[in-house]
Amino acid sequence: MTDLLPSDLPRLRTLRTWHAMWVERIDEAIAVAEQLERAAAGRGAAAAHPGLDR
């Protein structure tokens, strides 16, 4: 085990929960960023071909 982590189970479990929550928040932020990127790319494609969206 590394010296940077506590050795007792309750604190290890607390750290595990805390980090899992952050990973979930990061995954949500990634999903939003990907959605925004796709939307921007879609707007760029529509602007490049203005007659195709009718």
CHARMM internal coordinates of N, CA and C (Angstrom, degrees):
IC EDIT
DIST 1 N 1 CA 1.4571
DIST 1 CA 1 C 1.5299
ANGL 1 N 1 CA 1 C 108.49
DIST 1 C 2 N 1.3001
ANGL 1 CA 1 C 2 N 115.60
DIHE 1 N 1 CA 1 C 2 N 150.94
DIST 2 N 2 CA 1.4553
ANGL 1 C 2 N 2 CA 120.42
DIHE 1 CA 1 C 2 N 2 CA -178.94
DIST 2 CA 2 C 1.5279
ANGL 2 N 2 CA 2 C 112.16
DIHE 1 C 2 N 2 CA 2 C -81.16
DIST 2 C 3 N 1.3000
ANGL 2 CA 2 C 3 N 116.33
DIHE 2 N 2 CA 2 C 3 N 153.73
DIST 3 N 3 CA 1.4697
ANGL 2 C 3 N 3 CA 121.53
DIHE 2 CA 2 C 3 N 3 CA 179.64
DIST 3 CA 3 C 1.5252
ANGL 3 N 3 CA 3 C 112.52
DIHE 2 C 3 N 3 CA 3 C -71.73
DIST 3 C 4 N 1.3128
ANGL 3 CA 3 C 4 N 117.22
DIHE 3 N 3 CA 3 C 4 N -14.37
DIST 4 N 4 CA 1.4547
ANGL 3 C 4 N 4 CA 120.34
DIHE 3 CA 3 C 4 N 4 CA -176.43
DIST 4 CA 4 C 1.5263
ANGL 4 N 4 CA 4 C 113.46
DIHE 3 C 4 N 4 CA 4 C -82.92
DIST 4 C 5 N 1.3047
ANGL 4 CA 4 C 5 N 117.52
DIHE 4 N 4 CA 4 C 5 N -13.70
DIST 5 N 5 CA 1.4609
ANGL 4 C 5 N 5 CA 121.15
DIHE 4 CA 4 C 5 N 5 CA -178.92
DIST 5 CA 5 C 1.5157
ANGL 5 N 5 CA 5 C 111.15
DIHE 4 C 5 N 5 CA 5 C -104.56
DIST 5 C 6 N 1.3419
ANGL 5 CA 5 C 6 N 116.34
DIHE 5 N 5 CA 5 C 6 N 148.64
DIST 6 N 6 CA 1.4644
ANGL 5 C 6 N 6 CA 118.30
DIHE 5 CA 5 C 6 N 6 CA 175.54
DIST 6 CA 6 C 1.5262
ANGL 6 N 6 CA 6 C 110.24
DIHE 5 C 6 N 6 CA 6 C -67.91
DIST 6 C 7 N 1.2929
ANGL 6 CA 6 C 7 N 116.60
DIHE 6 N 6 CA 6 C 7 N 159.94
DIST 7 N 7 CA 1.4610
ANGL 6 C 7 N 7 CA 119.89
DIHE 6 CA 6 C 7 N 7 CA -177.32
DIST 7 CA 7 C 1.5305
ANGL 7 N 7 CA 7 C 113.26
DIHE 6 C 7 N 7 CA 7 C -96.34
DIST 7 C 8 N 1.3419
ANGL 7 CA 7 C 8 N 117.00
DIHE 7 N 7 CA 7 C 8 N -13.78
DIST 8 N 8 CA 1.4671
ANGL 7 C 8 N 8 CA 118.18
DIHE 7 CA 7 C 8 N 8 CA -176.46
DIST 8 CA 8 C 1.5268
ANGL 8 N 8 CA 8 C 111.47
DIHE 7 C 8 N 8 CA 8 C -91.66
DIST 8 C 9 N 1.3192
ANGL 8 CA 8 C 9 N 114.07
DIHE 8 N 8 CA 8 C 9 N 145.55
DIST 9 N 9 CA 1.4635
ANGL 8 C 9 N 9 CA 122.28
DIHE 8 CA 8 C 9 N 9 CA -174.64
DIST 9 CA 9 C 1.5282
ANGL 9 N 9 CA 9 C 113.56
DIHE 8 C 9 N 9 CA 9 C -61.01
DIST 9 C 10 N 1.3221
ANGL 9 CA 9 C 10 N 121.13
DIHE 9 N 9 CA 9 C 10 N -44.99
DIST 10 N 10 CA 1.4744
ANGL 9 C 10 N 10 CA 119.27
DIHE 9 CA 9 C 10 N 10 CA -178.83
DIST 10 CA 10 C 1.5293
ANGL 10 N 10 CA 10 C 113.22
DIHE 9 C 10 N 10 CA 10 C -59.18
DIST 10 C 11 N 1.3034
ANGL 10 CA 10 C 11 N 117.55
DIHE 10 N 10 CA 10 C 11 N -43.29
DIST 11 N 11 CA 1.4718
ANGL 10 C 11 N 11 CA 119.44
DIHE 10 CA 10 C 11 N 11 CA 179.45
DIST 11 CA 11 C 1.5235
ANGL 11 N 11 CA 11 C 111.14
DIHE 10 C 11 N 11 CA 11 C -70.16
DIST 11 C 12 N 1.3190
ANGL 11 CA 11 C 12 N 117.87
DIHE 11 N 11 CA 11 C 12 N -35.99
DIST 12 N 12 CA 1.4680
ANGL 11 C 12 N 12 CA 120.01
DIHE 11 CA 11 C 12 N 12 CA 175.90
DIST 12 CA 12 C 1.5255
ANGL 12 N 12 CA 12 C 110.92
DIHE 11 C 12 N 12 CA 12 C -62.63
DIST 12 C 13 N 1.3191
ANGL 12 CA 12 C 13 N 116.58
DIHE 12 N 12 CA 12 C 13 N -42.20
DIST 13 N 13 CA 1.4705
ANGL 12 C 13 N 13 CA 120.15
DIHE 12 CA 12 C 13 N 13 CA 178.67
DIST 13 CA 13 C 1.5278
ANGL 13 N 13 CA 13 C 111.31
DIHE 12 C 13 N 13 CA 13 C -66.01
DIST 13 C 14 N 1.3218
ANGL 13 CA 13 C 14 N 116.91
DIHE 13 N 13 CA 13 C 14 N -38.25
DIST 14 N 14 CA 1.4618
ANGL 13 C 14 N 14 CA 120.73
DIHE 13 CA 13 C 14 N 14 CA 176.65
DIST 14 CA 14 C 1.5231
ANGL 14 N 14 CA 14 C 110.35
DIHE 13 C 14 N 14 CA 14 C -61.96
DIST 14 C 15 N 1.3179
ANGL 14 CA 14 C 15 N 116.31
DIHE 14 N 14 CA 14 C 15 N -45.73
DIST 15 N 15 CA 1.4630
ANGL 14 C 15 N 15 CA 119.83
DIHE 14 CA 14 C 15 N 15 CA 178.01
DIST 15 CA 15 C 1.5228
ANGL 15 N 15 CA 15 C 111.09
DIHE 14 C 15 N 15 CA 15 C -61.68
DIST 15 C 16 N 1.3209
ANGL 15 CA 15 C 16 N 117.11
DIHE 15 N 15 CA 15 C 16 N -40.23
DIST 16 N 16 CA 1.4694
ANGL 15 C 16 N 16 CA 121.68
DIHE 15 CA 15 C 16 N 16 CA 179.71
DIST 16 CA 16 C 1.5188
ANGL 16 N 16 CA 16 C 110.46
DIHE 15 C 16 N 16 CA 16 C -61.91
DIST 16 C 17 N 1.3206
ANGL 16 CA 16 C 17 N 116.96
DIHE 16 N 16 CA 16 C 17 N -44.14
DIST 17 N 17 CA 1.4639
ANGL 16 C 17 N 17 CA 121.39
DIHE 16 CA 16 C 17 N 17 CA 179.32
DIST 17 CA 17 C 1.5228
ANGL 17 N 17 CA 17 C 110.75
DIHE 16 C 17 N 17 CA 17 C -64.42
DIST 17 C 18 N 1.3235
ANGL 17 CA 17 C 18 N 116.25
DIHE 17 N 17 CA 17 C 18 N -45.98
DIST 18 N 18 CA 1.4605
ANGL 17 C 18 N 18 CA 121.27
DIHE 17 CA 17 C 18 N 18 CA -178.55
DIST 18 CA 18 C 1.5269
ANGL 18 N 18 CA 18 C 110.80
DIHE 17 C 18 N 18 CA 18 C -60.73
DIST 18 C 19 N 1.3084
ANGL 18 CA 18 C 19 N 116.61
DIHE 18 N 18 CA 18 C 19 N -45.03
DIST 19 N 19 CA 1.4585
ANGL 18 C 19 N 19 CA 119.99
DIHE 18 CA 18 C 19 N 19 CA -179.28
DIST 19 CA 19 C 1.5283
ANGL 19 N 19 CA 19 C 111.26
DIHE 18 C 19 N 19 CA 19 C -69.49
DIST 19 C 20 N 1.3030
ANGL 19 CA 19 C 20 N 118.32
DIHE 19 N 19 CA 19 C 20 N -36.51
DIST 20 N 20 CA 1.4646
ANGL 19 C 20 N 20 CA 120.89
DIHE 19 CA 19 C 20 N 20 CA 177.35
DIST 20 CA 20 C 1.5289
ANGL 20 N 20 CA 20 C 110.43
DIHE 19 C 20 N 20 CA 20 C -62.68
DIST 20 C 21 N 1.3321
ANGL 20 CA 20 C 21 N 116.74
DIHE 20 N 20 CA 20 C 21 N -38.40
DIST 21 N 21 CA 1.4635
ANGL 20 C 21 N 21 CA 120.43
DIHE 20 CA 20 C 21 N 21 CA 177.15
DIST 21 CA 21 C 1.5251
ANGL 21 N 21 CA 21 C 110.56
DIHE 20 C 21 N 21 CA 21 C -63.29
DIST 21 C 22 N 1.3250
ANGL 21 CA 21 C 22 N 116.83
DIHE 21 N 21 CA 21 C 22 N -41.65
DIST 22 N 22 CA 1.4674
ANGL 21 C 22 N 22 CA 120.00
DIHE 21 CA 21 C 22 N 22 CA 178.73
DIST 22 CA 22 C 1.5178
ANGL 22 N 22 CA 22 C 111.64
DIHE 21 C 22 N 22 CA 22 C -66.68
DIST 22 C 23 N 1.3202
ANGL 22 CA 22 C 23 N 117.64
DIHE 22 N 22 CA 22 C 23 N -39.55
DIST 23 N 23 CA 1.4630
ANGL 22 C 23 N 23 CA 120.23
DIHE 22 CA 22 C 23 N 23 CA 177.97
DIST 23 CA 23 C 1.5279
ANGL 23 N 23 CA 23 C 109.50
DIHE 22 C 23 N 23 CA 23 C -61.68
DIST 23 C 24 N 1.3194
ANGL 23 CA 23 C 24 N 117.38
DIHE 23 N 23 CA 23 C 24 N -40.10
DIST 24 N 24 CA 1.4612
ANGL 23 C 24 N 24 CA 120.96
DIHE 23 CA 23 C 24 N 24 CA 177.98
DIST 24 CA 24 C 1.5308
ANGL 24 N 24 CA 24 C 110.58
DIHE 23 C 24 N 24 CA 24 C -62.93
DIST 24 C 25 N 1.3248
ANGL 24 CA 24 C 25 N 117.36
DIHE 24 N 24 CA 24 C 25 N -43.95
DIST 25 N 25 CA 1.4677
ANGL 24 C 25 N 25 CA 121.01
DIHE 24 CA 24 C 25 N 25 CA 178.63
DIST 25 CA 25 C 1.5277
ANGL 25 N 25 CA 25 C 110.67
DIHE 24 C 25 N 25 CA 25 C -63.09
DIST 25 C 26 N 1.3070
ANGL 25 CA 25 C 26 N 116.87
DIHE 25 N 25 CA 25 C 26 N -41.05
DIST 26 N 26 CA 1.4638
ANGL 25 C 26 N 26 CA 121.09
DIHE 25 CA 25 C 26 N 26 CA 179.26
DIST 26 CA 26 C 1.5243
ANGL 26 N 26 CA 26 C 110.02
DIHE 25 C 26 N 26 CA 26 C -65.44
DIST 26 C 27 N 1.3276
ANGL 26 CA 26 C 27 N 117.80
DIHE 26 N 26 CA 26 C 27 N -42.85
DIST 27 N 27 CA 1.4610
ANGL 26 C 27 N 27 CA 121.52
DIHE 26 CA 26 C 27 N 27 CA 177.92
DIST 27 CA 27 C 1.5317
ANGL 27 N 27 CA 27 C 110.95
DIHE 26 C 27 N 27 CA 27 C -60.40
DIST 27 C 28 N 1.3316
ANGL 27 CA 27 C 28 N 117.09
DIHE 27 N 27 CA 27 C 28 N -40.22
DIST 28 N 28 CA 1.4635
ANGL 27 C 28 N 28 CA 120.86
DIHE 27 CA 27 C 28 N 28 CA 177.71
DIST 28 CA 28 C 1.5273
ANGL 28 N 28 CA 28 C 110.64
DIHE 27 C 28 N 28 CA 28 C -64.87
DIST 28 C 29 N 1.3180
ANGL 28 CA 28 C 29 N 117.47
DIHE 28 N 28 CA 28 C 29 N -41.79
DIST 29 N 29 CA 1.4649
ANGL 28 C 29 N 29 CA 121.14
DIHE 28 CA 28 C 29 N 29 CA 178.84
DIST 29 CA 29 C 1.5271
ANGL 29 N 29 CA 29 C 110.55
DIHE 28 C 29 N 29 CA 29 C -64.61
DIST 29 C 30 N 1.3217
ANGL 29 CA 29 C 30 N 116.82
DIHE 29 N 29 CA 29 C 30 N -38.84
DIST 30 N 30 CA 1.4651
ANGL 29 C 30 N 30 CA 120.76
DIHE 29 CA 29 C 30 N 30 CA 176.96
DIST 30 CA 30 C 1.5273
ANGL 30 N 30 CA 30 C 110.18
DIHE 29 C 30 N 30 CA 30 C -62.83
DIST 30 C 31 N 1.3125
ANGL 30 CA 30 C 31 N 116.98
DIHE 30 N 30 CA 30 C 31 N -43.53
DIST 31 N 31 CA 1.4674
ANGL 30 C 31 N 31 CA 120.71
DIHE 30 CA 30 C 31 N 31 CA -179.90
DIST 31 CA 31 C 1.5225
ANGL 31 N 31 CA 31 C 110.61
DIHE 30 C 31 N 31 CA 31 C -62.15
DIST 31 C 32 N 1.3222
ANGL 31 CA 31 C 32 N 118.03
DIHE 31 N 31 CA 31 C 32 N -41.51
DIST 32 N 32 CA 1.4625
ANGL 31 C 32 N 32 CA 121.36
DIHE 31 CA 31 C 32 N 32 CA 178.47
DIST 32 CA 32 C 1.5281
ANGL 32 N 32 CA 32 C 109.85
DIHE 31 C 32 N 32 CA 32 C -64.96
DIST 32 C 33 N 1.3211
ANGL 32 CA 32 C 33 N 117.04
DIHE 32 N 32 CA 32 C 33 N -45.14
DIST 33 N 33 CA 1.4649
ANGL 32 C 33 N 33 CA 120.98
DIHE 32 CA 32 C 33 N 33 CA -179.84
DIST 33 CA 33 C 1.5259
ANGL 33 N 33 CA 33 C 110.73
DIHE 32 C 33 N 33 CA 33 C -62.38
DIST 33 C 34 N 1.3319
ANGL 33 CA 33 C 34 N 117.45
DIHE 33 N 33 CA 33 C 34 N -40.46
DIST 34 N 34 CA 1.4654
ANGL 33 C 34 N 34 CA 120.98
DIHE 33 CA 33 C 34 N 34 CA 178.17
DIST 34 CA 34 C 1.5239
ANGL 34 N 34 CA 34 C 110.70
DIHE 33 C 34 N 34 CA 34 C -64.65
DIST 34 C 35 N 1.3296
ANGL 34 CA 34 C 35 N 116.34
DIHE 34 N 34 CA 34 C 35 N -40.65
DIST 35 N 35 CA 1.4608
ANGL 34 C 35 N 35 CA 120.73
DIHE 34 CA 34 C 35 N 35 CA 179.16
DIST 35 CA 35 C 1.5322
ANGL 35 N 35 CA 35 C 110.16
DIHE 34 C 35 N 35 CA 35 C -64.21
DIST 35 C 36 N 1.3158
ANGL 35 CA 35 C 36 N 117.43
DIHE 35 N 35 CA 35 C 36 N -43.37
DIST 36 N 36 CA 1.4619
ANGL 35 C 36 N 36 CA 121.05
DIHE 35 CA 35 C 36 N 36 CA 178.08
DIST 36 CA 36 C 1.5256
ANGL 36 N 36 CA 36 C 111.09
DIHE 35 C 36 N 36 CA 36 C -63.63
DIST 36 C 37 N 1.3146
ANGL 36 CA 36 C 37 N 116.08
DIHE 36 N 36 CA 36 C 37 N -39.36
DIST 37 N 37 CA 1.4633
ANGL 36 C 37 N 37 CA 120.83
DIHE 36 CA 36 C 37 N 37 CA 179.36
DIST 37 CA 37 C 1.5323
ANGL 37 N 37 CA 37 C 110.81
DIHE 36 C 37 N 37 CA 37 C -65.17
DIST 37 C 38 N 1.3316
ANGL 37 CA 37 C 38 N 116.29
DIHE 37 N 37 CA 37 C 38 N -42.92
DIST 38 N 38 CA 1.4696
ANGL 37 C 38 N 38 CA 119.76
DIHE 37 CA 37 C 38 N 38 CA 177.70
DIST 38 CA 38 C 1.5254
ANGL 38 N 38 CA 38 C 111.04
DIHE 37 C 38 N 38 CA 38 C -63.52
DIST 38 C 39 N 1.3364
ANGL 38 CA 38 C 39 N 116.50
DIHE 38 N 38 CA 38 C 39 N -41.53
DIST 39 N 39 CA 1.4600
ANGL 38 C 39 N 39 CA 120.14
DIHE 38 CA 38 C 39 N 39 CA 179.33
DIST 39 CA 39 C 1.5228
ANGL 39 N 39 CA 39 C 110.72
DIHE 38 C 39 N 39 CA 39 C -63.96
DIST 39 C 40 N 1.2968
ANGL 39 CA 39 C 40 N 117.80
DIHE 39 N 39 CA 39 C 40 N -41.55
DIST 40 N 40 CA 1.4645
ANGL 39 C 40 N 40 CA 121.56
DIHE 39 CA 39 C 40 N 40 CA 178.73
DIST 40 CA 40 C 1.5190
ANGL 40 N 40 CA 40 C 110.58
DIHE 39 C 40 N 40 CA 40 C -65.38
DIST 40 C 41 N 1.3157
ANGL 40 CA 40 C 41 N 116.72
DIHE 40 N 40 CA 40 C 41 N -40.63
DIST 41 N 41 CA 1.4631
ANGL 40 C 41 N 41 CA 120.17
DIHE 40 CA 40 C 41 N 41 CA 178.34
DIST 41 CA 41 C 1.5251
ANGL 41 N 41 CA 41 C 110.28
DIHE 40 C 41 N 41 CA 41 C -65.16
DIST 41 C 42 N 1.3103
ANGL 41 CA 41 C 42 N 116.87
DIHE 41 N 41 CA 41 C 42 N -37.65
DIST 42 N 42 CA 1.4620
ANGL 41 C 42 N 42 CA 121.15
DIHE 41 CA 41 C 42 N 42 CA 178.20
DIST 42 CA 42 C 1.5138
ANGL 42 N 42 CA 42 C 111.48
DIHE 41 C 42 N 42 CA 42 C -66.17
DIST 42 C 43 N 1.3292
ANGL 42 CA 42 C 43 N 117.02
DIHE 42 N 42 CA 42 C 43 N -39.90
DIST 43 N 43 CA 1.4627
ANGL 42 C 43 N 43 CA 120.37
DIHE 42 CA 42 C 43 N 43 CA 177.29
DIST 43 CA 43 C 1.5263
ANGL 43 N 43 CA 43 C 110.53
DIHE 42 C 43 N 43 CA 43 C -66.10
DIST 43 C 44 N 1.3275
ANGL 43 CA 43 C 44 N 116.16
DIHE 43 N 43 CA 43 C 44 N -36.80
DIST 44 N 44 CA 1.4619
ANGL 43 C 44 N 44 CA 120.16
DIHE 43 CA 43 C 44 N 44 CA 178.59
DIST 44 CA 44 C 1.5116
ANGL 44 N 44 CA 44 C 111.33
DIHE 43 C 44 N 44 CA 44 C -65.32
DIST 44 C 45 N 1.3163
ANGL 44 CA 44 C 45 N 117.27
DIHE 44 N 44 CA 44 C 45 N -40.38
DIST 45 N 45 CA 1.4656
ANGL 44 C 45 N 45 CA 121.51
DIHE 44 CA 44 C 45 N 45 CA 179.56
DIST 45 CA 45 C 1.5278
ANGL 45 N 45 CA 45 C 109.85
DIHE 44 C 45 N 45 CA 45 C -67.67
DIST 45 C 46 N 1.3187
ANGL 45 CA 45 C 46 N 117.99
DIHE 45 N 45 CA 45 C 46 N -39.49
DIST 46 N 46 CA 1.4704
ANGL 45 C 46 N 46 CA 121.25
DIHE 45 CA 45 C 46 N 46 CA 178.93
DIST 46 CA 46 C 1.5149
ANGL 46 N 46 CA 46 C 110.23
DIHE 45 C 46 N 46 CA 46 C -66.43
DIST 46 C 47 N 1.3222
ANGL 46 CA 46 C 47 N 118.31
DIHE 46 N 46 CA 46 C 47 N -38.07
DIST 47 N 47 CA 1.4523
ANGL 46 C 47 N 47 CA 121.71
DIHE 46 CA 46 C 47 N 47 CA 179.07
DIST 47 CA 47 C 1.5308
ANGL 47 N 47 CA 47 C 111.03
DIHE 46 C 47 N 47 CA 47 C -68.80
DIST 47 C 48 N 1.3069
ANGL 47 CA 47 C 48 N 117.68
DIHE 47 N 47 CA 47 C 48 N -32.08
DIST 48 N 48 CA 1.4501
ANGL 47 C 48 N 48 CA 121.58
DIHE 47 CA 47 C 48 N 48 CA -179.99
DIST 48 CA 48 C 1.5271
ANGL 48 N 48 CA 48 C 111.41
DIHE 47 C 48 N 48 CA 48 C -72.63
DIST 48 C 49 N 1.3344
ANGL 48 CA 48 C 49 N 116.31
DIHE 48 N 48 CA 48 C 49 N -26.98
DIST 49 N 49 CA 1.4613
ANGL 48 C 49 N 49 CA 121.93
DIHE 48 CA 48 C 49 N 49 CA -178.23
DIST 49 CA 49 C 1.5321
ANGL 49 N 49 CA 49 C 109.02
DIHE 48 C 49 N 49 CA 49 C -131.05
DIST 49 C 50 N 1.3318
ANGL 49 CA 49 C 50 N 118.82
DIHE 49 N 49 CA 49 C 50 N 72.24
DIST 50 N 50 CA 1.4633
ANGL 49 C 50 N 50 CA 120.74
DIHE 49 CA 49 C 50 N 50 CA -172.25
DIST 50 CA 50 C 1.5261
ANGL 50 N 50 CA 50 C 115.03
DIHE 49 C 50 N 50 CA 50 C -64.16
DIST 50 C 51 N 1.2907
ANGL 50 CA 50 C 51 N 119.50
DIHE 50 N 50 CA 50 C 51 N -25.38
DIST 51 N 51 CA 1.4666
ANGL 50 C 51 N 51 CA 120.27
DIHE 50 CA 50 C 51 N 51 CA -178.21
DIST 51 CA 51 C 1.5133
ANGL 51 N 51 CA 51 C 114.09
DIHE 50 C 51 N 51 CA 51 C -84.44
DIST 51 C 52 N 1.3222
ANGL 51 CA 51 C 52 N 118.29
DIHE 51 N 51 CA 51 C 52 N -7.51
DIST 52 N 52 CA 1.4655
ANGL 51 C 52 N 52 CA 121.12
DIHE 51 CA 51 C 52 N 52 CA -174.17
DIST 52 CA 52 C 1.5184
ANGL 52 N 52 CA 52 C 113.68
DIHE 51 C 52 N 52 CA 52 C -85.83
DIST 52 C 53 N 1.3275
ANGL 52 CA 52 C 53 N 119.54
DIHE 52 N 52 CA 52 C 53 N -12.76
DIST 53 N 53 CA 1.4616
ANGL 52 C 53 N 53 CA 120.16
DIHE 52 CA 52 C 53 N 53 CA -175.73
DIST 53 CA 53 C 1.5270
ANGL 53 N 53 CA 53 C 112.77
DIHE 52 C 53 N 53 CA 53 C -90.19
DIST 53 C 54 N 1.2971
ANGL 53 CA 53 C 54 N 118.78
DIHE 53 N 53 CA 53 C 54 N 5.46
DIST 54 N 54 CA 1.4734
ANGL 53 C 54 N 54 CA 120.96
DIHE 53 CA 53 C 54 N 54 CA -178.54
DIST 54 CA 54 C 1.4899
ANGL 54 N 54 CA 54 C 111.44
DIHE 53 C 54 N 54 CA 54 C -92.35
END
COOR INIT
IC SEED 1 N 1 CA 1 C
IC BUILD
